[in-house]
């Protein structure tokens, strides 16, 4: 790898300062990841983490309120609760609970998919290891993520059925929208940044450091992670001239991951938590001198 340019060195210094300020457990209460830290059993922490990441959109207060309700239904051993219930037993299990556009019927399907996955594979980590059978051939986790999501979405949910979602257009037409579960469990083939799923993988794969959980570090190299790009991360990266792309799509995520892999080759997601916290706090970061990214 070629040496860092003066601008890259300045950026590395800036992000290391940001990391030292924000990458600390004191900032976990404002992050959905806090819920996964409540469980000592890895199977339960994985379920809580996937749920927290899947629903990590919108206002943090509403996210936390939802997660308290959903995980409260699942009880102290959420993996066992899900694995022990067939899809038909989940009808009405979540009462009127919802989050943004996700309704109770969507939650029942989501829970049925996780329950089927746990019955078939034993744990989410066991499924991930099966999907990541050739790490030397796949430099990023994106192909593995695709297989992982496909396996979960293939589980049987009958007699439940995904809720039909539609959007009315100003011209009077109606568009059919994807089922909620395909948005909660995003697949990279759609061109999305897969922010939720890449966030989940960051939590699982990065070493345990008081923030991330490190439950899958022994199997999957953190260097293969893809940055979970949200509005805060994109805003900061555009301000620092790391990208000119306007949307947080998959191309943006891959491009920014490559930029951060230059700054932290073995851990391109090292600065993600700190960037999000700085973005939430509205911290202004000034770009080092140099040219903008292509």
C-alpha positions as CSV (number, residue, x, y, z in Angstrom):
1,X,0.0,0.0,0.0
2,X,1.3,3.4,-0.9
3,X,2.1,5.9,1.9
4,X,-0.6,8.3,3.1
5,X,-0.6,11.6,1.4
6,X,-0.3,14.7,3.7
7,X,-4.1,15.2,3.4
8,X,-4.8,11.6,4.3
9,X,-2.5,11.9,7.3
10,X,-4.4,15.0,8.4
11,X,-7.7,13.2,8.0
12,X,-6.4,10.2,10.0
13,X,-5.4,12.6,12.8
14,X,-8.8,14.2,12.8
15,X,-10.6,10.9,12.9
16,X,-8.4,9.6,15.7
17,X,-9.2,12.7,17.7
18,X,-12.9,12.1,17.0
19,X,-12.5,8.4,18.0
20,X,-10.8,9.3,21.3
21,X,-13.7,11.7,22.1
22,X,-16.7,9.7,21.2
23,X,-15.8,6.0,21.0
24,X,-16.6,5.4,24.6
25,X,-19.3,3.5,26.5
26,X,-20.5,6.8,28.0
27,X,-22.1,7.5,24.6
28,X,-23.9,4.1,24.3
29,X,-27.2,5.2,25.9
30,X,-27.9,7.3,22.8
31,X,-27.4,4.3,20.4
32,X,-29.6,1.3,19.6
33,X,-26.5,-0.9,20.2
34,X,-27.1,-0.4,23.9
35,X,-29.9,-3.1,23.8
36,X,-27.5,-5.8,22.6
37,X,-25.2,-5.1,25.5
38,X,-28.0,-6.2,27.9
39,X,-27.5,-9.9,27.1
40,X,-24.7,-12.1,28.3
41,X,-25.6,-15.1,26.1
42,X,-24.3,-14.6,22.6
43,X,-27.4,-16.1,20.9
44,X,-29.5,-13.5,22.7
45,X,-27.1,-10.6,22.0
46,X,-27.1,-11.5,18.3
47,X,-31.0,-11.5,18.1
48,X,-31.1,-8.2,20.0
49,X,-28.4,-6.7,17.8
50,X,-30.1,-7.7,14.6
51,X,-33.4,-6.3,15.8
52,X,-31.9,-3.1,17.0
53,X,-30.0,-2.6,13.7
54,X,-33.1,-3.5,11.6
55,X,-35.2,-0.8,13.4
56,X,-32.4,1.8,13.7
57,X,-34.2,4.5,11.7
58,X,-35.9,7.6,12.9
59,X,-35.8,9.4,16.2
60,X,-33.6,7.7,18.8
61,X,-36.3,8.1,21.4
62,X,-38.9,6.3,19.3
63,X,-36.4,3.6,18.4
64,X,-35.6,3.0,22.0
65,X,-39.3,3.0,22.9
66,X,-40.0,0.4,20.2
67,X,-37.0,-1.8,21.2
68,X,-38.1,-1.8,24.8
69,X,-41.5,-3.0,23.7
70,X,-40.4,-5.6,21.2
71,X,-37.6,-7.1,23.3
72,X,-39.9,-6.9,26.3
73,X,-42.3,-9.3,24.7
74,X,-39.4,-11.7,23.9
75,X,-38.2,-11.7,27.5
76,X,-34.8,-12.4,29.0
77,X,-33.9,-15.2,26.5
78,X,-35.1,-13.8,23.2
79,X,-33.4,-16.5,21.0
80,X,-35.2,-19.2,22.9
81,X,-38.5,-17.3,22.8
82,X,-38.4,-17.0,19.1
83,X,-37.1,-20.6,18.4
84,X,-39.9,-22.1,20.6
85,X,-42.8,-20.5,18.7
86,X,-44.1,-21.6,15.3
87,X,-45.3,-18.8,13.0
88,X,-49.0,-19.4,13.8
89,X,-48.3,-18.8,17.5
90,X,-47.1,-15.3,16.8
91,X,-50.4,-13.9,15.7
92,X,-51.3,-11.1,18.0
93,X,-48.0,-11.5,20.0
94,X,-47.0,-7.9,19.7
95,X,-50.4,-6.3,20.3
96,X,-50.5,-2.8,18.8
97,X,-46.7,-2.3,18.8
98,X,-45.2,-0.7,15.7
99,X,-42.4,1.6,14.6
100,X,-42.9,4.2,11.9
101,X,-44.3,2.3,8.8
102,X,-43.8,-1.1,10.5
103,X,-47.1,-2.6,11.8
104,X,-47.8,-5.5,14.2
105,X,-48.3,-7.9,11.2
106,X,-44.9,-7.0,10.0
107,X,-43.4,-7.7,13.4
108,X,-45.0,-11.1,13.4
109,X,-43.4,-12.0,10.1
110,X,-40.0,-10.6,11.2
111,X,-40.2,-12.7,14.4
112,X,-41.3,-15.8,12.4
113,X,-38.3,-15.4,10.1
114,X,-35.9,-15.2,13.0
115,X,-37.5,-18.1,14.8
116,X,-37.2,-20.3,11.7
117,X,-33.6,-19.3,11.3
118,X,-32.8,-20.2,14.9
119,X,-34.5,-23.6,14.6
120,X,-32.8,-24.4,11.4
121,X,-29.2,-23.2,12.2
122,X,-29.1,-22.9,16.0
123,X,-27.9,-19.3,16.1
124,X,-27.4,-16.3,13.8
125,X,-23.6,-16.8,14.1
126,X,-23.9,-20.4,12.8
127,X,-25.8,-19.2,9.8
128,X,-23.2,-16.5,9.2
129,X,-20.4,-19.0,9.3
130,X,-22.1,-21.2,6.7
131,X,-22.6,-18.2,4.4
132,X,-19.0,-17.0,4.9
133,X,-17.4,-20.3,3.8
134,X,-14.8,-18.8,1.5
135,X,-13.5,-15.6,3.1
136,X,-10.2,-15.6,1.1
137,X,-12.2,-15.3,-2.2
138,X,-14.5,-12.4,-1.0
139,X,-12.6,-9.3,0.1
140,X,-15.8,-7.6,1.5
141,X,-18.7,-9.0,3.5
142,X,-21.3,-7.9,0.8
143,X,-21.6,-11.3,-0.9
144,X,-21.9,-13.0,2.4
145,X,-24.5,-10.5,3.6
146,X,-26.6,-11.3,0.5
147,X,-26.6,-15.1,1.2
148,X,-27.3,-14.4,4.9
149,X,-30.3,-12.2,4.2
150,X,-31.6,-14.7,1.5
151,X,-31.4,-17.5,4.0
152,X,-33.4,-15.6,6.6
153,X,-36.0,-14.4,4.2
154,X,-36.5,-18.0,2.8
155,X,-37.8,-19.3,6.1
156,X,-41.5,-20.4,6.2
157,X,-43.9,-17.9,7.8
158,X,-47.3,-19.4,6.9
159,X,-50.0,-19.1,8.1
160,X,-48.7,-15.5,8.6
161,X,-48.3,-13.5,5.4
162,X,-46.3,-10.3,4.6
163,X,-48.6,-7.3,4.7
164,X,-49.3,-5.6,1.4
165,X,-47.9,-2.1,1.3
166,X,-49.0,0.6,-1.2
167,X,-48.2,4.2,-1.8
168,X,-50.7,6.6,-3.4
169,X,-49.2,9.0,-6.0
170,X,-50.3,12.6,-6.6
171,X,-51.4,11.6,-10.1
172,X,-53.9,9.1,-8.6
173,X,-51.9,6.0,-9.3
174,X,-50.9,3.5,-6.6
175,X,-47.5,1.8,-6.3
176,X,-46.9,-1.5,-4.6
177,X,-44.1,-1.3,-2.1
178,X,-41.7,-4.1,-1.0
179,X,-42.7,-6.0,2.1
180,X,-41.4,-4.5,5.4
181,X,-39.1,-7.4,6.1
182,X,-37.1,-6.9,2.8
183,X,-36.5,-3.3,3.9
184,X,-35.6,-4.2,7.5
185,X,-33.3,-7.0,6.2
186,X,-31.7,-5.3,3.2
187,X,-29.9,-7.1,0.4
188,X,-27.0,-5.5,-1.4
189,X,-28.3,-6.6,-4.8
190,X,-30.9,-3.8,-4.6
191,X,-28.2,-1.1,-4.7
192,X,-29.0,0.1,-1.2
193,X,-26.2,1.1,1.2
194,X,-27.7,-1.7,3.5
195,X,-27.0,0.7,6.4
196,X,-28.9,-1.4,8.9
197,X,-27.3,-4.7,8.0
198,X,-23.8,-3.2,7.7
199,X,-24.4,-1.6,11.1
200,X,-25.3,-5.0,12.5
201,X,-22.2,-6.5,11.0
202,X,-20.0,-3.8,12.5
203,X,-21.4,-4.6,15.9
204,X,-20.8,-8.3,15.5
205,X,-17.4,-8.3,13.7
206,X,-15.4,-5.4,15.1
207,X,-13.4,-6.4,18.2
208,X,-15.1,-6.0,21.6
209,X,-14.0,-2.6,22.8
210,X,-16.7,-1.4,25.1
211,X,-18.8,-0.3,22.1
212,X,-18.9,-3.1,19.5
213,X,-19.5,-6.7,20.6
214,X,-16.8,-8.7,18.8
215,X,-18.9,-11.9,18.7
216,X,-17.9,-12.8,15.2
217,X,-14.4,-11.4,15.1
218,X,-12.8,-14.8,15.3
219,X,-14.4,-15.9,12.0
220,X,-14.7,-12.7,9.9
221,X,-11.9,-10.2,9.5
222,X,-13.0,-6.6,10.4
223,X,-11.0,-5.4,7.3
224,X,-13.8,-6.9,5.1
225,X,-16.6,-4.7,6.7
226,X,-18.4,-2.1,4.7
227,X,-19.2,1.3,6.2
228,X,-22.8,1.7,7.4
229,X,-23.5,5.0,5.7
230,X,-26.4,7.0,7.3
231,X,-27.3,10.7,6.9
232,X,-24.8,11.7,9.6
233,X,-21.9,9.8,8.1
234,X,-22.7,11.1,4.6
235,X,-23.0,14.7,5.8
236,X,-19.6,14.6,7.6
237,X,-17.9,12.8,4.7
238,X,-19.2,15.3,2.2
239,X,-18.1,18.2,4.4
240,X,-14.6,16.6,4.6
241,X,-14.6,16.1,0.8
242,X,-14.3,12.3,1.1
243,X,-17.1,12.0,-1.4
244,X,-19.2,14.1,-3.8
245,X,-22.1,11.6,-4.0
246,X,-25.4,13.0,-2.8
247,X,-27.1,9.8,-1.8
248,X,-26.2,7.1,0.8
249,X,-26.4,4.2,-1.7
250,X,-24.2,1.1,-2.1
251,X,-21.8,2.9,-4.4
252,X,-21.3,5.6,-1.8
253,X,-20.8,3.1,0.9
254,X,-18.2,1.2,-1.1
255,X,-16.4,4.3,-2.1
256,X,-16.2,5.6,1.4
257,X,-15.1,2.2,2.7
258,X,-12.2,2.4,0.3
259,X,-11.3,5.8,1.6
260,X,-11.4,4.7,5.2
261,X,-9.5,1.6,4.4
262,X,-6.7,3.9,3.5
263,X,-6.8,5.5,6.9
264,X,-7.4,2.3,8.9
265,X,-6.5,-0.8,6.7
266,X,-7.4,-3.5,9.2
267,X,-10.5,-1.8,10.4
268,X,-12.3,0.6,7.9
269,X,-15.3,0.9,10.3
270,X,-13.1,2.1,13.2
271,X,-14.5,5.7,13.1
272,X,-18.2,4.9,12.4
273,X,-19.6,5.2,15.9
274,X,-17.6,8.4,16.6
275,X,-18.8,9.9,13.3
276,X,-22.5,9.1,14.1
277,X,-22.2,10.6,17.6
278,X,-20.5,13.7,16.3
279,X,-23.2,14.0,13.7
280,X,-26.0,13.7,16.2
281,X,-24.3,16.3,18.4
282,X,-23.9,18.6,15.4
283,X,-20.1,18.9,15.6
284,X,-18.6,20.9,12.8
285,X,-15.6,19.3,11.2
286,X,-13.4,21.3,8.9
287,X,-11.7,19.6,6.0
288,X,-7.9,19.5,5.9
289,X,-6.3,21.4,3.1
290,X,-6.3,19.4,-0.2
291,X,-8.3,18.5,-3.2
292,X,-11.8,17.0,-3.2
293,X,-12.3,13.4,-3.8
294,X,-13.2,12.2,-7.3
